Amino acid sequence: MKGNWEFDFSVRAGSPVVTVAPGGSASVPITVGIKGQPQPVQLAVATDWGSAGVAAQVAPGVMASGGAATLHVVVSAATPPGSYMIGVQGTASGTFKTSEAVVTVVVTSKPEKREQSDRDDGGHNPDVQQAAAGKKTPAVKPAPGKLGAPPAPRGPGGFIITLVLFTALALGFYYMDQQYGLIDSFLGSPSATAKNAVSTYEGTQTFTIFSAMGGSPNTATGPASVNIDAAGNVLGPVLFGKISNGAFTGEAHTQDGASYPMAGTFSGGVLRAEYRSASVSWVWNLQQK
């Protein structure tokens, strides 16, 4: 039998650097290697960036015989851009042995909205160029003595021309209605623009880590947001899916490409989605901004 003095372990991060956008999240694999007689290794986040809006949890919190854990990182939408070093430390009871892996979380800048100006036209619209130069587009005036199009000639030929013009107008109006919802606008129904409108829902996302040794769970909560269109499509930036008949199904994507299946409900303008396993839960609660 090997003695306890031969026991040794090491903690390593699968990715030393991850890039996360404000309001996003990432998952980093943490590997625990054990040599000699196995002993439980306790894992914990040794760095606190809560004041900057960066929440981190490692699960599971105890590795009995080595293997892989996961470091979950959630970044607030208000977190300043920069680098945040997060240490994951392993310890073993009854020994002075420790081992720590460091993951650097790089928070990127928020994408700036493009400012609209006359230059967006690219110089191809003469009306925009004339407006920028302080010139007015001259109004088109009818020629003297002509107040409009001449009346269609009478007789069989005039009837055919009138019928052709009416058909062309009807087809044109049908095409415009399909594109822009003209009939809905006249009847007071939602326009095509309203049908395609996107609403922002904001709230919180909460990570809960359940200890394999029966200890108290660890919880971290941070802000979250999604975009939802009028058809019930949840468009991200982290949570994606579909709302149908008051039920939500979809998935949440992390910055490193991992995904978690999410399910929930949508009622009274409130969206709730969650992922649960034996070691961790990820719950979203959002309402329209």
Secondary structure, DSSP 4 states (H G I P E B T S, - for coil): ---GGG-EEEEEES-SEEEE-TT-EEEEEEEEEEESS---EEEEE---BGGGTEEEEEESSEESS-EEEEEEEEE-TTPPSEEEEEEEEEE-TTS--EEEEEEEEEEPPPPPPPPP-GGGGTT--HHHHHHHTT--PPPP-PPTT--SPPPPPSSHHHHHHHHHHHHHHHHHHHHHHHHH-HHHHHTTPPPHHHHT-EEEEEEEEEEEE--TTS-PPEEEEEEEEEEEETT-EEE-SSEEEEEETTEEEEEEE-TTS-EEEEEEEEETTEEEEEEE-SSEEEEEEEEE-
